[in-house]
């Protein structure tokens, strides 16, 4: 091939980039430049000790594990129904409220202090039951009539369910903030080489990882999990093979709702308060985590949750402080939503990509 052919070929390829492509690459370089400048500025200032950075990372992993649990509900429902259940954050809120009404009597009687394992097991069991039941009722009443409807109707219905749950809990329990118990064993910490690790953070991460492993085993190693994956790939073919689609969908909502209940209890124990609107922000962030990891992909949802938690916790200090922005930690939500926007623009399939049949990919 001659030099003229190469030049002609290069000239033929250049117009394919277009104005939009050039603009996106410009945004990429600008974002990269801002991040690098912020990191360099933070390193030069050297304001934070190694223990403080450890605390940032630890909190990021803790809140990331909660985002990951909520994201699992999003990704499972989307994987089976191709539906974004925007009421999922409010289902998490219902689990937190259910756990509160068990946690307070156990705390007042001294049982939660004396028997933390049994007390937490009872709180989580009630939260999982209530949130799982609400998720199943939501699917049966609100989503099933729209299962074969195309367009915006299912999405609008999901948003309507979210408002309904919020206002229902507001009507029953008021709009005030209610406090979660704070037993002494949660305030204690493990000590590793001069670094303190709060027990509540360890509890949240360990139990979250354990429940995620159980969920992954159910999806990958059981007959119902095989049916879920078959329905996700091709519902019509799965029905022809004798799979009960309704049963699979109900089980998916039940499993996702139970995970949301666990996340709600952990979130409430971490922040020590619940209120009717508490599910909105973590729900949106968990949706971002599911998209970040690759919605429809269970390991991707877990990875996206932890990654988003770390970015939200470490990012403001690591990047914004170096740019001279005052009180950078107050802008952690901006960091999280900016990351979601960047993912939607530059890699909408997520980090691991969505697991879909070849004909649907």
N, C-alpha and C positions, 0 to 999 in steps of 0.2 A: 504494500500500500504506500503510495507516494505521500509526500508532505502535503500536497494539495488536497488529496483525499481525506487525510486526517483533519485538516483545517475545515474542509467542507462538512465532515462528520461532526466536528465540534460545534460548528456554526448551526448545524441542524438540531443539535441537542440543547443549545443554549435557550432558545425560545420556550422549551418545555417548562423551565423553571417559572417563568412568568412573574408578574408583579406580586401576586400573593405569596409565591414561594420565596421571593427575595425579601418580602416583609417579614415572613416567619423566620427566615434565617437571621435577619437583623434583630428580631426579638430574642432569638436564642443567644446571640452574641452579647446583647445588652444584659440579659439576665445573668449569663455566665460572668460577665465583667463585674456586675454589681455584687454578686456572691463572692467572687474572688477578692474584690476590693474590701468588702466587709470582713472577710476572714482575716486578711492581712492586717487590717486596722485593729481587730480584736487581739491578734497575736502580739502586735507591736505595743498596744496599751498594757497587756499583761495584768489585767485587773483581778482575775479569778484564780483561785488556787485549784490544785488537782482535786481536792475534796469537793469543791463546789461544782466542778465539771462532772464529777462522779454523781452528785446529786441530780444534776440536770439529766444525765443519761438514765439514771435509775427511775426518775419520775416519767421520762419519756417511754421507757419500757413498760412501766405500770399502766399508764393511761393508754398506751398502744395496745396492751393486751385486752383492755376493755373495748376499744374501737374494733379490734379484731373479732371479738365475740359477736358484737352487733353486726359487723360486716358479713359474718357467716350467714346470718338470716337473710340479708339482702341477696347474697350471691347464690344461695340455695333456691330461693323463690324465683330469682331471675333465671337460673339454670333450668328450672322445670317449666315455668310458665312464660318466660320472657316478659315478666312484669316487675316493675320497680315498686316495691311495697313501701311507699313513703310514710306509712303509719307505723313502721317498725320501731322507730325511736320512741313513739308513744306506747307501744307494747312493752318496751324496756321500762318506761315510766310506771306502767301498771305493776310490773314485777317488783320495782323498788317500793311502791306503796304497800303491796301485799307483804313484802318482807318486813316493812316497818311495823305493821300491826302484829307481827309475831315477835320481832326483836324487842320492842318496848316491854311487853309483859315478861319476857325472859330476862331482860336486864333488871327490871324492878324486883323480880323474885330472887335475883342473884344466881339463877341457873346459867346464864350466859357467861358470867364471870367464873363460876366454878367448873362448868363443863363446856368449854369453848367449842370442842369438836361436835358434840351433839347439838349444841345451840346453833352453830352455823349450818349444820346439816338440816335442821328443822326450818331455818329461815330460807335456805336455798330451795328446799323441797316445796314450800308453800309458794315462793316466788315463781318457780318453774311451772307449777300447776296452774296458777292464775294466769300468767302471761301466755303459757301454751294454750290454755282454754280460750282466752280472748283472741289469740291468733287464729285458732280453728274456727271460731264463730265469725271472725272477720272474713275469712275465706268463704265460708258457707253462705253468709248473708250478702256480703258486698262484692266479692270478687268473682264467684262462680257464675253469676248471670252474665258477666262481661268476658268470660273466658274466650269465646270465639268472636268477640267484637273487635274490629280493627279501628284504629284512630285514637283519639284522645280520651275517649270515654273511660277506659280503665284507669288511666293516669289521674283524671279528675276525680274519679271515685276514691282512689287511694288518698288523695289530698283531703277529700271530704271525710274519710274515716279518721284521718289524723286529727282534724278539728273536732270531730265528734268525741273522740276519746279524751282529748284535752278538756273540753268543756264539761264532759260528764264527770271526770274526776274533780274538776273545779267545783261543780255543783255539789258533789257528795262531801268533799273534804275541805273546801274553801281554797282561797288563793294564797293563803299564807304559807311560809316556809316551815316545814316540820323537821325536827332534829332527829338524826339517827343516834343510837346509843354509842358510847365511846368507852368500852371496857378497857381495863388497865393492860391486859395482855396485847391489845392492839397498839398501845402507845409504847410498848417495849421495843427494843431493837437488838439485832444481832451485831456483833463486833468482829470485823475482819481487818486486822492490821491497822488499827486506828481509825477505820471507817465504819460508820454506823449505817445499818440497813434496817429500816423500820419493818417490823413483822407484818404489818398490813400490806406493805408493798410485796413482800415475799409471798404472802398468802394469795394475793390477787394474781400474781404471775404464775405461781405453781398450779393453782387450781384452774386458772384459765387455760394453761397449756394442757393440763390433764383432760379437761372437758373437750378441748379441741381435738386431742388425740382420739378420744372415744368417738367423737362425731366423725372424724375421718375414717376410723375403722368401720363404723356403721355404713357409711356411704360406699366404701371400697370392698368390704368383706362380707356383707350380708345380702340376702336375697332382695330385701327391700331396697338396699342401696343400689343393687344392680338394676332393679326396676326404675329407680329414680334416674339413673344415668341413661337408661334406655328411653325413658320419656323425654329427657332433655335432648337426646339426639334426634328422635323422630317419634312424636306422639302417636301418629297414625299407625306406623309400623308396630309400635309397642302395643297398641290396642288390638291389632290383628293377631299378635302373639299371645293374647289372653291376659295382658296386664290391666288391672283395674286402675284407670287413670285417676279417678276421684280418690281412691284410697291412697295412691302415691302422693297426690297433691295435699291431702289432709295431713299425712305423715310429715311431709316437708314443712308445712306451716307449724305443726306441733313441735317439731325439732327446732326450727328457727325461733319460735316463740319461747321455748324453754331456754335456749341460749341467751335470748334477750333478757329474760328474767334474771339469769345469773349475772349478766353484765349490769343490770339495774341495781342489784344488791351490792356488787363490788363498787360501782360508781358512787352509791350512796354512802357506803362505809368510808370511801376515800375522801369525799367532800363533806360528809356528815350532815347532809340536808336533802330533802325531797320537796318538790312542788309540782303542780300540774303541768308546767311548761318545760320541765327539766329534760325531756327526751328529745327536744327539737335540735339543739346544737350538737350533742353527741351523735344523734341519728344522721344529721347531714354530714358530719365528719366521717362517720363510719361508711356512709355511702361513697364518700370520696376515697376512703381506704379500699373499698371493694373495687372501685374503678381503677385505682392506682395499681392494685395487684392483678387485676384482670377479672372483671365481674363474670361470675359463672365458674370460677376456679377456686376451690376451697383453700389450697395452700397459698394461692395468690391473695385471698382475702386476709389470711393471717399475716403474710409478709407485708401487705399494704398497711394493715393496722399498726404493726410495730414500727414500720418506716415512718408513717404519718405521726405517730406519737413522738418518735425521736426528733423529727423535723420541728414539730410544734414546741417541744421542750428545749432543744438545743439551738434551733435556728435563730430565734430572736436575739439571744446573747451572742451567738457566734457570728452572725451577719449584721444585724441592725445596730448593735452596740459599736461595732467597728466603723460604722458609717456616721456615728455621732448622733444617732436618734435617741432622744431622751425616753426613759421608761420603756425600753424595747419589749419587755415581757408582756406589756399590755396589748401588744400587737400580735400575739401568738396566733389568734384566730385569722388575722390577715395572712400570716405565713401559711397556715393550713389551707385556706381557700385559694390562695395564689398557686400553691402546689397543685390543687385539683384542676384549676384552669389550665395550667401548663400541661398537665397530663392529657386533658381533653383535647388540647390543641395539637400537641406534638406526638403523643402516643396513646390514642384513644383505646387501643386494645389492652393497655396495662402492661405491667412489668413481665408477667408470665404469659399474658395473652389468654383469651377465652377458649376453653375446651369445647369445640363444636365439631360436628361432622364436617367432612371436607366440602360437601355441597353447600353447607350453610356458612362456611367461614369466609 
